[in-house]
C-alpha cells in the first residue's frame, strides 16, 4: 500500500471511531473509489462523508461538490492535523477555520 493510501486509511479509521463513539453506525466504502468514504447511520438519519487529510494551511477539493448525494446529506471532513478536524459541505478551497469542528458536529445530537 502506498504511504498516502495508508495515511488515508488511518484518517478514515480515526473519523470512523469518533462517529461510532458518538453513537453512529459507520460503514466504510470499500477502496473508497466513489464520492463517499464513510456512510453513517443514526436515529433514522444517513449522512455520507468524504474524508481528506492535509498538513497544509489550505486544501483544494475538486471532487463531488453537492450538499446532497442520492438524497442524503454529504459532508467533507478535512483533518488538518494536531486535532484540527473540520466538517463542512463541499467547497473548492478549505482552510482550518471553515466548517465546524468535528466534536461540535457530533454534539449536534442528530
N, C-alpha and C positions, 0 to 999 in steps of 0.2 A: 504494500500500500504506500502510495506517495505521501510525503510528510503533510502536504496541505489537506489530503483526504483524512489523514489521522487527526489533524487538528480540527477539521470539520466534524468528524465523528465525536471527538471529545466535547466540543462545544454543544452539539446536539444532545449528547448524553447529559451534560450539566443542565441544560434548559429543561430537558425531559424530567429529570429528578426534581427540579424546582416546581414544575407544574404538578407532578404526582404528589409531592408533599403538600400542595395546596388543594388536593382532592380531585384533580383531573385524572382521567384515564387517557393515556397517551399512546398513540401508535406511531412508529417510525416508518416513513415511506422508504421501502427498500431501494437502495442505491441512490436515492434522492435525485432521480432523473426528471421528476416533474416539478411543478411550481411549489408544492408544499413538502417540507422535510418532516414535519410533525403534524399529526391530526389529533386534536384534543377534544375530549367529551366530558361534560359535567352538567348535571341537572337539566338534561334535555337540550343543552347547547352544544354546538360543534364549531370549533374555530380551527383554522389552518395556519401554520407558521412556516415561514421561510427563515432559516437561521443562518446568520453570517457572523464572521469574526474578523477583526482587523486590529492592528496595532497603530494605525494611522489616526489622525485627528479628523479625517473626512473619509467617508465611504461612498463610492459611486455604485448605485444599483440600477441596472438596466434590464431587469427581468420582468416578471409579471407585475403590472402597475395598478391593478384594480383593487378596490376595497372589499370586493366580494369574489368568491371563486365557487362556481356551481351553486350559488345561493347561500354560501357560508362565509362568515367573516374571515378575512385574510389579513394577516399581520406579518410585518418584517421585524425580526428580532436581531439586533446587532450587539455583539459583545465587543466592546472597545478595550477590554482588559481591566484589571485592577478593580473588579466588581462593578464596572460601569456597563450595565446591560440595559438597553433601551428597546421598548416595544412601540411600534407605530404602524399606521397604514403605509404601504409602499410609497416611496418618493425617490427621485433620481439622485439626490445628494443628501447624505445623512451625516450629522455631526453629533457629538456626545450629548448635546443639550436637547436634541429633538425627541419627540415622543414622550413616553412615560417610563420611569424606572420599572424594571420587571417585578420587583417586590410590590410596588404600588399597584401595578396592573393586576397582580394576583390577589391583592387585598380588596379589589372592587366588588367581590362577593357575587360573582355570577352564579 
